[in-house]
Amino acid sequence: MENKVMLAQEELEQKRKKEGGFTLIELLIVIAIIAILAAIALPQFNKYRKNAEKAAVESAVRNCITEIESKFAEDPAYTLNTSECNYLATADPSVSSITITGNSTNYTVSATGAKFGVTCNGGAGRSINCTF
């Protein structure tokens, strides 16, 4: 009888070893590792998004200035159109709006995003100065 009980216990032990599940401690360790990785990755991801928006807004302003300068170069009598670069704001979702003010000798181009803005001043024959 004792042998039968021993054999039954051994069989149960072997079946339990074959099941191969994860213990609670193992699962908690995996969750902790994932939480640590997320704590590192999320701030970096937000930083990358902010830098991407900043680059998009800067690019829109610089593209607009290039367009204005080329039109002034082609036709010195060109009249500044304040809606000249509105298509740049609709082309990129990071750019909320682009505003142009001034005339051919002195103009300002401003662009805004969700968290970032750029203003550049320029004019015919002048260097372009930008503030972020």
BELKAHU-V723730 format. One record per backbone hydrogen bond with DSSP energy under -1.0 kcal/mol. CO is the residue of the C=O (numbers start at 1). NH is the residue of the N-H. E is the energy in kcal/mol with one decimal. If there is no record, write none. Layout:
co->{CO | CO}
nh->{NH | NH}
e->{E | E}
This chain:
co->{1 | 2 | 3 | 4 | 5 | 6 | 7 | 8 | 9 | 10 | 11 | 12 | 13 | 14 | 15 | 23 | 24 | 25 | 26 | 27 | 28 | 29 | 30 | 31 | 32 | 33 | 34 | 35 | 36 | 37 | 38 | 41 | 42 | 43 | 44 | 45 | 46 | 47 | 48 | 49 | 50 | 51 | 52 | 53 | 54 | 55 | 56 | 57 | 58 | 59 | 60 | 61 | 62 | 63 | 64 | 65 | 66 | 67 | 68 | 69 | 70 | 71 | 75 | 81 | 83 | 85 | 86 | 87 | 88 | 92 | 97 | 99 | 101 | 104 | 106 | 107 | 108 | 109 | 110 | 111 | 112 | 112 | 116 | 118 | 119 | 120 | 121 | 122 | 123 | 129 | 131}
nh->{5 | 6 | 7 | 8 | 9 | 10 | 11 | 12 | 13 | 14 | 15 | 16 | 17 | 18 | 19 | 27 | 28 | 29 | 30 | 31 | 32 | 33 | 34 | 35 | 36 | 37 | 38 | 39 | 40 | 41 | 42 | 45 | 46 | 47 | 48 | 49 | 50 | 51 | 52 | 53 | 54 | 55 | 56 | 57 | 58 | 59 | 60 | 61 | 62 | 63 | 64 | 65 | 66 | 67 | 68 | 69 | 70 | 71 | 72 | 73 | 74 | 75 | 78 | 84 | 86 | 88 | 90 | 91 | 92 | 95 | 112 | 110 | 108 | 124 | 103 | 122 | 101 | 120 | 99 | 118 | 96 | 97 | 113 | 111 | 131 | 109 | 129 | 107 | 126 | 121 | 119}
e->{-2.1 | -2.3 | -2.7 | -2.5 | -2.4 | -2.4 | -2.5 | -2.3 | -2.3 | -2.4 | -2.4 | -2.3 | -1.9 | -1.8 | -1.4 | -1.9 | -2.4 | -2.2 | -2.0 | -2.3 | -2.3 | -2.3 | -2.3 | -2.3 | -2.2 | -2.4 | -2.4 | -2.2 | -1.4 | -2.7 | -2.5 | -2.6 | -2.4 | -2.1 | -2.5 | -2.2 | -2.3 | -2.4 | -2.2 | -2.4 | -2.5 | -2.4 | -2.1 | -2.5 | -2.5 | -2.4 | -2.2 | -2.1 | -2.6 | -2.6 | -2.1 | -2.6 | -2.3 | -2.2 | -2.6 | -3.0 | -2.3 | -1.8 | -2.3 | -2.1 | -2.1 | -2.4 | -2.3 | -1.7 | -1.2 | -1.4 | -1.3 | -1.6 | -1.1 | -1.5 | -2.1 | -2.8 | -2.7 | -2.3 | -2.5 | -2.6 | -2.3 | -3.0 | -3.2 | -2.7 | -3.2 | -1.3 | -3.6 | -2.7 | -3.0 | -2.9 | -2.3 | -3.0 | -2.3 | -2.9 | -2.5}
